[in-house]
Amino acid sequence: MNGQKLSGLNQQAQGMFQDDRLLPWKTVLGNLLMPGNDPDKAKRLLGPGRIR
């Protein structure tokens, strides 16, 4: 990357779906808690009593 040989996981690389998508094996909260998302904001969006 940028002329450097990679060794191990690249923390700067990310993947993105071509279209909006939820991961069916995750809960709603699990889908909102994907890397890069703020867990407190995700819980506020779901509202009280909706988190499992």
All heavy atoms as atom14 arrays in JSON, in Angstrom:
{
  "sequence": "MNGQKLSGLNQQAQGMFQDDRLLPWKTVLGNLLMPGNDPDKAKRLLGPGRIR",
  "atom14_mask": [
    [1, 1, 1, 1, 1, 1, 1, 1, 0, 0, 0, 0, 0, 0],
    [1, 1, 1, 1, 1, 1, 1, 1, 0, 0, 0, 0, 0, 0],
    [1, 1, 1, 1, 0, 0, 0, 0, 0, 0, 0, 0, 0, 0],
    [1, 1, 1, 1, 1, 1, 1, 1, 1, 0, 0, 0, 0, 0],
    [1, 1, 1, 1, 1, 1, 1, 1, 1, 0, 0, 0, 0, 0],
    [1, 1, 1, 1, 1, 1, 1, 1, 0, 0, 0, 0, 0, 0],
    [1, 1, 1, 1, 1, 1, 0, 0, 0, 0, 0, 0, 0, 0],
    [1, 1, 1, 1, 0, 0, 0, 0, 0, 0, 0, 0, 0, 0],
    [1, 1, 1, 1, 1, 1, 1, 1, 0, 0, 0, 0, 0, 0],
    [1, 1, 1, 1, 1, 1, 1, 1, 0, 0, 0, 0, 0, 0],
    [1, 1, 1, 1, 1, 1, 1, 1, 1, 0, 0, 0, 0, 0],
    [1, 1, 1, 1, 1, 1, 1, 1, 1, 0, 0, 0, 0, 0],
    [1, 1, 1, 1, 1, 0, 0, 0, 0, 0, 0, 0, 0, 0],
    [1, 1, 1, 1, 1, 1, 1, 1, 1, 0, 0, 0, 0, 0],
    [1, 1, 1, 1, 0, 0, 0, 0, 0, 0, 0, 0, 0, 0],
    [1, 1, 1, 1, 1, 1, 1, 1, 0, 0, 0, 0, 0, 0],
    [1, 1, 1, 1, 1, 1, 1, 1, 1, 1, 1, 0, 0, 0],
    [1, 1, 1, 1, 1, 1, 1, 1, 1, 0, 0, 0, 0, 0],
    [1, 1, 1, 1, 1, 1, 1, 1, 0, 0, 0, 0, 0, 0],
    [1, 1, 1, 1, 1, 1, 1, 1, 0, 0, 0, 0, 0, 0],
    [1, 1, 1, 1, 1, 1, 1, 1, 1, 1, 1, 0, 0, 0],
    [1, 1, 1, 1, 1, 1, 1, 1, 0, 0, 0, 0, 0, 0],
    [1, 1, 1, 1, 1, 1, 1, 1, 0, 0, 0, 0, 0, 0],
    [1, 1, 1, 1, 1, 1, 1, 0, 0, 0, 0, 0, 0, 0],
    [1, 1, 1, 1, 1, 1, 1, 1, 1, 1, 1, 1, 1, 1],
    [1, 1, 1, 1, 1, 1, 1, 1, 1, 0, 0, 0, 0, 0],
    [1, 1, 1, 1, 1, 1, 1, 0, 0, 0, 0, 0, 0, 0],
    [1, 1, 1, 1, 1, 1, 1, 0, 0, 0, 0, 0, 0, 0],
    [1, 1, 1, 1, 1, 1, 1, 1, 0, 0, 0, 0, 0, 0],
    [1, 1, 1, 1, 0, 0, 0, 0, 0, 0, 0, 0, 0, 0],
    [1, 1, 1, 1, 1, 1, 1, 1, 0, 0, 0, 0, 0, 0],
    [1, 1, 1, 1, 1, 1, 1, 1, 0, 0, 0, 0, 0, 0],
    [1, 1, 1, 1, 1, 1, 1, 1, 0, 0, 0, 0, 0, 0],
    [1, 1, 1, 1, 1, 1, 1, 1, 0, 0, 0, 0, 0, 0],
    [1, 1, 1, 1, 1, 1, 1, 0, 0, 0, 0, 0, 0, 0],
    [1, 1, 1, 1, 0, 0, 0, 0, 0, 0, 0, 0, 0, 0],
    [1, 1, 1, 1, 1, 1, 1, 1, 0, 0, 0, 0, 0, 0],
    [1, 1, 1, 1, 1, 1, 1, 1, 0, 0, 0, 0, 0, 0],
    [1, 1, 1, 1, 1, 1, 1, 0, 0, 0, 0, 0, 0, 0],
    [1, 1, 1, 1, 1, 1, 1, 1, 0, 0, 0, 0, 0, 0],
    [1, 1, 1, 1, 1, 1, 1, 1, 1, 0, 0, 0, 0, 0],
    [1, 1, 1, 1, 1, 0, 0, 0, 0, 0, 0, 0, 0, 0],
    [1, 1, 1, 1, 1, 1, 1, 1, 1, 0, 0, 0, 0, 0],
    [1, 1, 1, 1, 1, 1, 1, 1, 1, 1, 1, 0, 0, 0],
    [1, 1, 1, 1, 1, 1, 1, 1, 0, 0, 0, 0, 0, 0],
    [1, 1, 1, 1, 1, 1, 1, 1, 0, 0, 0, 0, 0, 0],
    [1, 1, 1, 1, 0, 0, 0, 0, 0, 0, 0, 0, 0, 0],
    [1, 1, 1, 1, 1, 1, 1, 0, 0, 0, 0, 0, 0, 0],
    [1, 1, 1, 1, 0, 0, 0, 0, 0, 0, 0, 0, 0, 0],
    [1, 1, 1, 1, 1, 1, 1, 1, 1, 1, 1, 0, 0, 0],
    [1, 1, 1, 1, 1, 1, 1, 1, 0, 0, 0, 0, 0, 0],
    [1, 1, 1, 1, 1, 1, 1, 1, 1, 1, 1, 0, 0, 0]
  ],
  "atom14_positions": [
    [[0.84, -1.17, 0.0], [0.0, 0.0, 0.0], [0.89, 1.24, 0.0], [1.77, 1.35, 0.84], [-0.92, -0.03, 1.22], [-1.85, 1.12, 1.3], [-3.07, 0.77, 2.57], [-3.93, 2.28, 2.52], [0.0, 0.0, 0.0], [0.0, 0.0, 0.0], [0.0, 0.0, 0.0], [0.0, 0.0, 0.0], [0.0, 0.0, 0.0], [0.0, 0.0, 0.0]],
    [[0.62, 2.14, -0.91], [1.45, 3.35, -1.04], [2.93, 3.0, -1.17], [3.78, 3.63, -0.57], [1.23, 4.3, 0.13], [-0.18, 4.84, 0.2], [-0.82, 5.02, -0.84], [-0.68, 5.08, 1.39], [0.0, 0.0, 0.0], [0.0, 0.0, 0.0], [0.0, 0.0, 0.0], [0.0, 0.0, 0.0], [0.0, 0.0, 0.0], [0.0, 0.0, 0.0]],
    [[3.23, 1.93, -1.92], [4.61, 1.52, -2.13], [5.19, 0.68, -1.02], [6.34, 0.27, -1.09], [0.0, 0.0, 0.0], [0.0, 0.0, 0.0], [0.0, 0.0, 0.0], [0.0, 0.0, 0.0], [0.0, 0.0, 0.0], [0.0, 0.0, 0.0], [0.0, 0.0, 0.0], [0.0, 0.0, 0.0], [0.0, 0.0, 0.0], [0.0, 0.0, 0.0]],
    [[4.43, 0.41, 0.01], [4.91, -0.39, 1.14], [4.34, -1.81, 1.04], [3.19, -1.99, 0.66], [4.43, 0.23, 2.47], [4.86, 1.65, 2.69], [6.24, 1.74, 3.28], [6.68, 0.84, 3.97], [6.93, 2.81, 3.0], [0.0, 0.0, 0.0], [0.0, 0.0, 0.0], [0.0, 0.0, 0.0], [0.0, 0.0, 0.0], [0.0, 0.0, 0.0]],
    [[5.15, -2.79, 1.4], [4.69, -4.17, 1.43], [3.78, -4.36, 2.65], [4.09, -3.87, 3.74], [5.88, -5.11, 1.52], [5.51, -6.56, 1.43], [6.75, -7.43, 1.42], [6.33, -8.88, 1.34], [7.5, -9.76, 1.27], [0.0, 0.0, 0.0], [0.0, 0.0, 0.0], [0.0, 0.0, 0.0], [0.0, 0.0, 0.0], [0.0, 0.0, 0.0]],
    [[2.66, -5.03, 2.45], [1.73, -5.28, 3.56], [2.17, -6.49, 4.36], [2.6, -7.49, 3.8], [0.31, -5.51, 3.04], [-0.35, -4.32, 2.36], [-1.72, -4.73, 1.83], [-0.47, -3.16, 3.3], [0.0, 0.0, 0.0], [0.0, 0.0, 0.0], [0.0, 0.0, 0.0], [0.0, 0.0, 0.0], [0.0, 0.0, 0.0], [0.0, 0.0, 0.0]],
    [[2.04, -6.39, 5.66], [2.29, -7.54, 6.53], [1.22, -7.51, 7.62], [1.19, -6.62, 8.46], [3.69, -7.48, 7.14], [3.85, -6.32, 7.9], [0.0, 0.0, 0.0], [0.0, 0.0, 0.0], [0.0, 0.0, 0.0], [0.0, 0.0, 0.0], [0.0, 0.0, 0.0], [0.0, 0.0, 0.0], [0.0, 0.0, 0.0], [0.0, 0.0, 0.0]],
    [[0.3, -8.46, 7.56], [-0.79, -8.5, 8.52], [-2.01, -7.76, 7.98], [-2.11, -7.44, 6.8], [0.0, 0.0, 0.0], [0.0, 0.0, 0.0], [0.0, 0.0, 0.0], [0.0, 0.0, 0.0], [0.0, 0.0, 0.0], [0.0, 0.0, 0.0], [0.0, 0.0, 0.0], [0.0, 0.0, 0.0], [0.0, 0.0, 0.0], [0.0, 0.0, 0.0]],
    [[-2.96, -7.49, 8.87], [-4.2, -6.82, 8.49], [-3.94, -5.36, 8.18], [-3.2, -4.68, 8.87], [-5.24, -6.92, 9.61], [-5.78, -8.3, 9.91], [-6.73, -8.25, 11.1], [-6.49, -8.86, 8.7], [0.0, 0.0, 0.0], [0.0, 0.0, 0.0], [0.0, 0.0, 0.0], [0.0, 0.0, 0.0], [0.0, 0.0, 0.0], [0.0, 0.0, 0.0]],
    [[-4.58, -4.88, 7.14], [-4.49, -3.48, 6.78], [-5.65, -2.75, 7.46], [-6.8, -2.9, 7.06], [-4.56, -3.32, 5.26], [-4.48, -1.89, 4.81], [-4.49, -0.98, 5.63], [-4.4, -1.68, 3.52], [0.0, 0.0, 0.0], [0.0, 0.0, 0.0], [0.0, 0.0, 0.0], [0.0, 0.0, 0.0], [0.0, 0.0, 0.0], [0.0, 0.0, 0.0]],
    [[-5.37, -1.96, 8.47], [-6.41, -1.27, 9.23], [-7.04, -0.12, 8.44], [-8.05, 0.42, 8.84], [-5.83, -0.74, 10.54], [-5.34, -1.82, 11.47], [-6.44, -2.76, 11.93], [-7.56, -2.35, 12.18], [-6.13, -4.04, 12.01], [0.0, 0.0, 0.0], [0.0, 0.0, 0.0], [0.0, 0.0, 0.0], [0.0, 0.0, 0.0], [0.0, 0.0, 0.0]],
    [[-6.45, 0.26, 7.3], [-7.0, 1.34, 6.48], [-7.94, 0.82, 5.4], [-8.68, 1.6, 4.81], [-5.87, 2.13, 5.83], [-5.0, 2.84, 6.85], [-3.84, 3.56, 6.19], [-3.48, 3.26, 5.06], [-3.25, 4.49, 6.91], [0.0, 0.0, 0.0], [0.0, 0.0, 0.0], [0.0, 0.0, 0.0], [0.0, 0.0, 0.0], [0.0, 0.0, 0.0]],
    [[-7.93, -0.47, 5.13], [-8.77, -1.04, 4.08], [-10.17, -1.33, 4.61], [-10.34, -1.74, 5.75], [-8.14, -2.32, 3.55], [0.0, 0.0, 0.0], [0.0, 0.0, 0.0], [0.0, 0.0, 0.0], [0.0, 0.0, 0.0], [0.0, 0.0, 0.0], [0.0, 0.0, 0.0], [0.0, 0.0, 0.0], [0.0, 0.0, 0.0], [0.0, 0.0, 0.0]],
    [[-11.18, -1.07, 3.78], [-12.56, -1.33, 4.16], [-13.28, -1.9, 2.95], [-12.87, -1.69, 1.82], [-13.27, -0.06, 4.61], [-12.68, 0.53, 5.86], [-13.45, 1.76, 6.31], [-14.5, 2.09, 5.78], [-12.92, 2.45, 7.29], [0.0, 0.0, 0.0], [0.0, 0.0, 0.0], [0.0, 0.0, 0.0], [0.0, 0.0, 0.0], [0.0, 0.0, 0.0]],
    [[-14.37, -2.61, 3.22], [-15.21, -3.12, 2.15], [-16.57, -2.45, 2.2], [-17.0, -1.99, 3.26], [0.0, 0.0, 0.0], [0.0, 0.0, 0.0], [0.0, 0.0, 0.0], [0.0, 0.0, 0.0], [0.0, 0.0, 0.0], [0.0, 0.0, 0.0], [0.0, 0.0, 0.0], [0.0, 0.0, 0.0], [0.0, 0.0, 0.0], [0.0, 0.0, 0.0]],
    [[-17.22, -2.37, 1.07], [-18.53, -1.74, 1.04], [-19.4, -2.47, 0.02], [-18.95, -2.79, -1.08], [-18.4, -0.27, 0.65], [-19.72, 0.47, 0.63], [-19.52, 2.2, 0.22], [-18.85, 2.81, 1.74], [0.0, 0.0, 0.0], [0.0, 0.0, 0.0], [0.0, 0.0, 0.0], [0.0, 0.0, 0.0], [0.0, 0.0, 0.0], [0.0, 0.0, 0.0]],
    [[-20.66, -2.75, 0.4], [-21.59, -3.36, -0.52], [-21.98, -2.36, -1.6], [-21.97, -1.15, -1.38], [-22.85, -3.83, 0.21], [-22.6, -4.99, 1.13], [-22.65, -4.83, 2.5], [-22.32, -6.24, 0.63], [-22.43, -5.89, 3.35], [-22.1, -7.32, 1.47], [-22.15, -7.13, 2.83], [0.0, 0.0, 0.0], [0.0, 0.0, 0.0], [0.0, 0.0, 0.0]],
    [[-22.38, -2.86, -2.77], [-22.82, -1.99, -3.86], [-24.19, -1.37, -3.58], [-24.52, -0.34, -4.12], [-22.9, -2.8, -5.16], [-21.55, -3.27, -5.65], [-20.78, -2.17, -6.37], [-21.38, -1.28, -6.94], [-19.48, -2.23, -6.32], [0.0, 0.0, 0.0], [0.0, 0.0, 0.0], [0.0, 0.0, 0.0], [0.0, 0.0, 0.0], [0.0, 0.0, 0.0]],
    [[-24.98, -2.03, -2.74], [-26.31, -1.52, -2.43], [-26.54, -1.62, -0.92], [-25.76, -2.22, -0.2], [-27.4, -2.29, -3.19], [-27.31, -3.79, -2.98], [-26.38, -4.26, -2.29], [-28.17, -4.51, -3.49], [0.0, 0.0, 0.0], [0.0, 0.0, 0.0], [0.0, 0.0, 0.0], [0.0, 0.0, 0.0], [0.0, 0.0, 0.0], [0.0, 0.0, 0.0]],
    [[-27.61, -0.98, -0.45], [-27.94, -1.06, 0.98], [-28.18, -2.51, 1.36], [-28.84, -3.24, 0.63], [-29.19, -0.24, 1.3], [-28.97, 1.25, 1.08], [-27.81, 1.67, 1.06], [-29.96, 1.96, 0.92], [0.0, 0.0, 0.0], [0.0, 0.0, 0.0], [0.0, 0.0, 0.0], [0.0, 0.0, 0.0], [0.0, 0.0, 0.0], [0.0, 0.0, 0.0]],
    [[-27.66, -2.93, 2.48], [-27.77, -4.33, 2.85], [-27.66, -4.51, 4.35], [-26.85, -3.87, 5.0], [-26.65, -5.11, 2.18], [-26.68, -6.58, 2.43], [-25.77, -7.3, 1.48], [-25.96, -6.84, 0.12], [-26.56, -7.55, -0.83], [-27.0, -8.73, -0.57], [-26.67, -7.08, -2.05], [0.0, 0.0, 0.0], [0.0, 0.0, 0.0], [0.0, 0.0, 0.0]],
    [[-28.51, -5.37, 4.9], [-28.38, -5.82, 6.28], [-27.83, -7.22, 6.25], [-28.11, -7.99, 5.34], [-29.74, -5.81, 6.99], [-30.38, -4.44, 7.18], [-31.76, -4.59, 7.79], [-29.51, -3.55, 8.06], [0.0, 0.0, 0.0], [0.0, 0.0, 0.0], [0.0, 0.0, 0.0], [0.0, 0.0, 0.0], [0.0, 0.0, 0.0], [0.0, 0.0, 0.0]],
    [[-27.04, -7.57, 7.23], [-26.49, -8.92, 7.31], [-27.49, -9.79, 8.05], [-27.79, -9.55, 9.22], [-25.14, -8.88, 8.04], [-24.1, -7.97, 7.38], [-22.83, -7.9, 8.22], [-23.79, -8.42, 5.97], [0.0, 0.0, 0.0], [0.0, 0.0, 0.0], [0.0, 0.0, 0.0], [0.0, 0.0, 0.0], [0.0, 0.0, 0.0], [0.0, 0.0, 0.0]],
    [[-28.08, -10.79, 7.37], [-29.18, -11.56, 7.96], [-28.8, -12.36, 9.2], [-29.67, -12.7, 9.98], [-29.62, -12.48, 6.81], [-28.48, -12.53, 5.88], [-27.73, -11.24, 6.03], [0.0, 0.0, 0.0], [0.0, 0.0, 0.0], [0.0, 0.0, 0.0], [0.0, 0.0, 0.0], [0.0, 0.0, 0.0], [0.0, 0.0, 0.0], [0.0, 0.0, 0.0]],
    [[-27.54, -12.65, 9.38], [-27.14, -13.44, 10.55], [-26.91, -12.55, 11.77], [-26.63, -13.03, 12.85], [-25.88, -14.26, 10.25], [-24.7, -13.43, 9.87], [-23.78, -12.89, 10.71], [-24.32, -13.05, 8.56], [-22.83, -12.18, 10.01], [-23.14, -12.27, 8.67], [-24.84, -13.27, 7.29], [-22.5, -11.73, 7.57], [-24.18, -12.73, 6.2], [-23.04, -11.97, 6.35]],
    [[-27.06, -11.24, 11.63], [-26.89, -10.33, 12.75], [-28.24, -9.78, 13.2], [-29.19, -9.74, 12.43], [-25.98, -9.15, 12.36], [-24.54, -9.54, 12.15], [-23.7, -8.3, 11.98], [-22.24, -8.63, 11.97], [-21.67, -8.71, 13.29], [0.0, 0.0, 0.0], [0.0, 0.0, 0.0], [0.0, 0.0, 0.0], [0.0, 0.0, 0.0], [0.0, 0.0, 0.0]],
    [[-28.3, -9.34, 14.44], [-29.5, -8.67, 14.93], [-29.52, -7.25, 14.36], [-28.54, -6.8, 13.74], [-29.47, -8.59, 16.47], [-28.33, -7.8, 16.85], [-29.4, -9.95, 17.12], [0.0, 0.0, 0.0], [0.0, 0.0, 0.0], [0.0, 0.0, 0.0], [0.0, 0.0, 0.0], [0.0, 0.0, 0.0], [0.0, 0.0, 0.0], [0.0, 0.0, 0.0]],
    [[-30.61, -6.53, 14.6], [-30.67, -5.13, 14.16], [-29.53, -4.35, 14.8], [-28.8, -3.62, 14.13], [-32.04, -4.5, 14.51], [-32.03, -3.0, 14.23], [-33.14, -5.19, 13.74], [0.0, 0.0, 0.0], [0.0, 0.0, 0.0], [0.0, 0.0, 0.0], [0.0, 0.0, 0.0], [0.0, 0.0, 0.0], [0.0, 0.0, 0.0], [0.0, 0.0, 0.0]],
    [[-29.35, -4.53, 16.11], [-28.26, -3.84, 16.8], [-26.91, -4.27, 16.23], [-26.03, -3.45, 16.01], [-28.32, -4.1, 18.31], [-27.23, -3.41, 19.13], [-27.31, -1.89, 18.97], [-27.34, -3.8, 20.59], [0.0, 0.0, 0.0], [0.0, 0.0, 0.0], [0.0, 0.0, 0.0], [0.0, 0.0, 0.0], [0.0, 0.0, 0.0], [0.0, 0.0, 0.0]],
    [[-26.76, -5.56, 15.96], [-25.51, -6.05, 15.38], [-25.2, -5.41, 14.04], [-24.05, -5.11, 13.73], [0.0, 0.0, 0.0], [0.0, 0.0, 0.0], [0.0, 0.0, 0.0], [0.0, 0.0, 0.0], [0.0, 0.0, 0.0], [0.0, 0.0, 0.0], [0.0, 0.0, 0.0], [0.0, 0.0, 0.0], [0.0, 0.0, 0.0], [0.0, 0.0, 0.0]],
    [[-26.23, -5.19, 13.22], [-26.03, -4.51, 11.94], [-25.64, -3.05, 12.16], [-24.84, -2.5, 11.42], [-27.3, -4.6, 11.08], [-27.34, -5.86, 10.26], [-26.65, -5.98, 9.27], [-28.14, -6.82, 10.7], [0.0, 0.0, 0.0], [0.0, 0.0, 0.0], [0.0, 0.0, 0.0], [0.0, 0.0, 0.0], [0.0, 0.0, 0.0], [0.0, 0.0, 0.0]],
    [[-26.23, -2.4, 13.17], [-25.88, -1.01, 13.45], [-24.5, -0.87, 14.07], [-23.88, 0.19, 13.97], [-26.92, -0.38, 14.39], [-28.29, -0.12, 13.77], [-29.26, 0.34, 14.85], [-28.21, 0.9, 12.65], [0.0, 0.0, 0.0], [0.0, 0.0, 0.0], [0.0, 0.0, 0.0], [0.0, 0.0, 0.0], [0.0, 0.0, 0.0], [0.0, 0.0, 0.0]],
    [[-24.01, -1.92, 14.71], [-22.71, -1.86, 15.39], [-21.57, -2.3, 14.49], [-20.55, -2.76, 14.98], [-22.74, -2.69, 16.67], [-23.65, -2.17, 17.77], [-23.62, -3.1, 18.97], [-23.25, -0.76, 18.16], [0.0, 0.0, 0.0], [0.0, 0.0, 0.0], [0.0, 0.0, 0.0], [0.0, 0.0, 0.0], [0.0, 0.0, 0.0], [0.0, 0.0, 0.0]],
    [[-21.72, -2.15, 13.2], [-20.64, -2.49, 12.28], [-19.46, -1.56, 12.56], [-19.63, -0.46, 13.08], [-21.1, -2.33, 10.83], [-22.23, -3.28, 10.45], [-21.77, -5.01, 10.55], [-20.72, -5.14, 9.12], [0.0, 0.0, 0.0], [0.0, 0.0, 0.0], [0.0, 0.0, 0.0], [0.0, 0.0, 0.0], [0.0, 0.0, 0.0], [0.0, 0.0, 0.0]],
    [[-18.24, -2.0, 12.22], [-17.07, -1.15, 12.48], [-17.24, 0.25, 11.9], [-17.74, 0.42, 10.79], [-15.94, -1.9, 11.77], [-16.39, -3.32, 11.74], [-17.89, -3.26, 11.6], [0.0, 0.0, 0.0], [0.0, 0.0, 0.0], [0.0, 0.0, 0.0], [0.0, 0.0, 0.0], [0.0, 0.0, 0.0], [0.0, 0.0, 0.0], [0.0, 0.0, 0.0]],
    [[-16.87, 1.22, 12.67], [-16.97, 2.61, 12.24], [-18.24, 3.29, 12.71], [-18.34, 4.51, 12.63], [0.0, 0.0, 0.0], [0.0, 0.0, 0.0], [0.0, 0.0, 0.0], [0.0, 0.0, 0.0], [0.0, 0.0, 0.0], [0.0, 0.0, 0.0], [0.0, 0.0, 0.0], [0.0, 0.0, 0.0], [0.0, 0.0, 0.0], [0.0, 0.0, 0.0]],
    [[-19.21, 2.54, 13.19], [-20.44, 3.13, 13.7], [-20.32, 3.36, 15.19], [-19.71, 2.58, 15.91], [-21.66, 2.24, 13.4], [-21.99, 2.2, 11.94], [-21.52, 3.01, 11.16], [-22.8, 1.24, 11.55], [0.0, 0.0, 0.0], [0.0, 0.0, 0.0], [0.0, 0.0, 0.0], [0.0, 0.0, 0.0], [0.0, 0.0, 0.0], [0.0, 0.0, 0.0]],
    [[-20.93, 4.42, 15.67], [-20.91, 4.78, 17.09], [-21.93, 3.93, 17.85], [-23.12, 4.05, 17.6], [-21.24, 6.27, 17.21], [-21.31, 6.77, 18.64], [-20.96, 6.01, 19.58], [-21.71, 7.93, 18.83], [0.0, 0.0, 0.0], [0.0, 0.0, 0.0], [0.0, 0.0, 0.0], [0.0, 0.0, 0.0], [0.0, 0.0, 0.0], [0.0, 0.0, 0.0]],
    [[-21.49, 3.07, 18.79], [-22.43, 2.2, 19.5], [-23.47, 2.97, 20.31], [-24.62, 2.56, 20.38], [-21.54, 1.35, 20.41], [-20.21, 1.97, 20.39], [-20.12, 2.85, 19.19], [0.0, 0.0, 0.0], [0.0, 0.0, 0.0], [0.0, 0.0, 0.0], [0.0, 0.0, 0.0], [0.0, 0.0, 0.0], [0.0, 0.0, 0.0], [0.0, 0.0, 0.0]],
    [[-23.11, 4.1, 20.9], [-24.08, 4.89, 21.67], [-25.15, 5.46, 20.75], [-26.33, 5.47, 21.08], [-23.38, 6.0, 22.44], [-22.48, 5.46, 23.54], [-22.83, 4.41, 24.13], [-21.44, 6.07, 23.8], [0.0, 0.0, 0.0], [0.0, 0.0, 0.0], [0.0, 0.0, 0.0], [0.0, 0.0, 0.0], [0.0, 0.0, 0.0], [0.0, 0.0, 0.0]],
    [[-24.76, 5.93, 19.58], [-25.73, 6.46, 18.62], [-26.66, 5.36, 18.14], [-27.86, 5.56, 18.01], [-25.01, 7.11, 17.44], [-25.97, 7.73, 16.45], [-25.22, 8.41, 15.33], [-26.21, 9.02, 14.34], [-25.53, 9.67, 13.22], [0.0, 0.0, 0.0], [0.0, 0.0, 0.0], [0.0, 0.0, 0.0], [0.0, 0.0, 0.0], [0.0, 0.0, 0.0]],
    [[-26.11, 4.17, 17.89], [-26.93, 3.04, 17.44], [-27.99, 2.71, 18.49], [-29.16, 2.48, 18.15], [-26.05, 1.82, 17.18], [0.0, 0.0, 0.0], [0.0, 0.0, 0.0], [0.0, 0.0, 0.0], [0.0, 0.0, 0.0], [0.0, 0.0, 0.0], [0.0, 0.0, 0.0], [0.0, 0.0, 0.0], [0.0, 0.0, 0.0], [0.0, 0.0, 0.0]],
    [[-27.61, 2.7, 19.75], [-28.56, 2.4, 20.83], [-29.61, 3.49, 20.97], [-30.78, 3.21, 21.21], [-27.81, 2.18, 22.13], [-26.98, 0.9, 22.1], [-26.12, 0.75, 23.33], [-25.23, -0.48, 23.21], [-24.28, -0.57, 24.29], [0.0, 0.0, 0.0], [0.0, 0.0, 0.0], [0.0, 0.0, 0.0], [0.0, 0.0, 0.0], [0.0, 0.0, 0.0]],
    [[-29.22, 4.75, 20.77], [-30.19, 5.86, 20.81], [-31.18, 5.75, 19.66], [-32.37, 6.01, 19.82], [-29.47, 7.21, 20.75], [-28.83, 7.65, 22.04], [-28.44, 9.12, 22.03], [-27.69, 9.52, 20.85], [-26.37, 9.44, 20.72], [-25.63, 8.95, 21.71], [-25.77, 9.84, 19.62], [0.0, 0.0, 0.0], [0.0, 0.0, 0.0], [0.0, 0.0, 0.0]],
    [[-30.7, 5.37, 18.48], [-31.58, 5.23, 17.32], [-32.64, 4.15, 17.54], [-33.77, 4.28, 17.09], [-30.77, 4.92, 16.06], [-29.93, 6.06, 15.5], [-29.03, 5.56, 14.39], [-30.82, 7.18, 15.01], [0.0, 0.0, 0.0], [0.0, 0.0, 0.0], [0.0, 0.0, 0.0], [0.0, 0.0, 0.0], [0.0, 0.0, 0.0], [0.0, 0.0, 0.0]],
    [[-32.25, 3.07, 18.22], [-33.2, 1.99, 18.46], [-34.2, 2.37, 19.55], [-35.33, 1.89, 19.54], [-32.46, 0.72, 18.86], [-31.75, 0.01, 17.72], [-31.0, -1.19, 18.25], [-32.71, -0.4, 16.64], [0.0, 0.0, 0.0], [0.0, 0.0, 0.0], [0.0, 0.0, 0.0], [0.0, 0.0, 0.0], [0.0, 0.0, 0.0], [0.0, 0.0, 0.0]],
    [[-33.8, 3.2, 20.47], [-34.7, 3.64, 21.53], [-34.71, 2.68, 22.7], [-34.26, 1.54, 22.62], [0.0, 0.0, 0.0], [0.0, 0.0, 0.0], [0.0, 0.0, 0.0], [0.0, 0.0, 0.0], [0.0, 0.0, 0.0], [0.0, 0.0, 0.0], [0.0, 0.0, 0.0], [0.0, 0.0, 0.0], [0.0, 0.0, 0.0], [0.0, 0.0, 0.0]],
    [[-35.24, 3.14, 23.83], [-35.27, 2.32, 25.05], [-36.18, 1.09, 24.88], [-37.21, 1.16, 24.23], [-35.81, 3.25, 26.11], [-36.52, 4.33, 25.37], [-35.85, 4.44, 24.03], [0.0, 0.0, 0.0], [0.0, 0.0, 0.0], [0.0, 0.0, 0.0], [0.0, 0.0, 0.0], [0.0, 0.0, 0.0], [0.0, 0.0, 0.0], [0.0, 0.0, 0.0]],
    [[-35.75, -0.01, 25.45], [-36.56, -1.22, 25.43], [-36.51, -2.01, 24.13], [-37.16, -3.02, 23.98], [0.0, 0.0, 0.0], [0.0, 0.0, 0.0], [0.0, 0.0, 0.0], [0.0, 0.0, 0.0], [0.0, 0.0, 0.0], [0.0, 0.0, 0.0], [0.0, 0.0, 0.0], [0.0, 0.0, 0.0], [0.0, 0.0, 0.0], [0.0, 0.0, 0.0]],
    [[-35.71, -1.55, 23.17], [-35.65, -2.24, 21.88], [-34.34, -2.99, 21.68], [-34.16, -3.62, 20.66], [-35.82, -1.24, 20.74], [-37.17, -0.58, 20.77], [-37.31, 0.36, 19.62], [-38.7, 0.31, 19.2], [-39.12, 0.52, 18.0], [-38.28, 0.8, 17.05], [-40.39, 0.45, 17.71], [0.0, 0.0, 0.0], [0.0, 0.0, 0.0], [0.0, 0.0, 0.0]],
    [[-33.45, -2.89, 22.63], [-32.14, -3.54, 22.5], [-32.18, -4.9, 23.13], [-32.61, -5.06, 24.26], [-31.04, -2.67, 23.14], [-31.01, -1.3, 22.45], [-29.69, -3.35, 23.06], [-30.13, -0.3, 23.14], [0.0, 0.0, 0.0], [0.0, 0.0, 0.0], [0.0, 0.0, 0.0], [0.0, 0.0, 0.0], [0.0, 0.0, 0.0], [0.0, 0.0, 0.0]],
    [[-31.73, -5.89, 22.38], [-31.67, -7.26, 22.9], [-30.27, -7.76, 22.83], [-29.51, -7.45, 22.01], [-32.56, -8.17, 22.07], [-34.0, -7.86, 22.28], [-34.85, -8.83, 21.55], [-36.22, -8.46, 21.79], [-37.22, -9.1, 21.27], [-37.02, -10.13, 20.5], [-38.45, -8.73, 21.5], [0.0, 0.0, 0.0], [0.0, 0.0, 0.0], [0.0, 0.0, 0.0]]
  ]
}
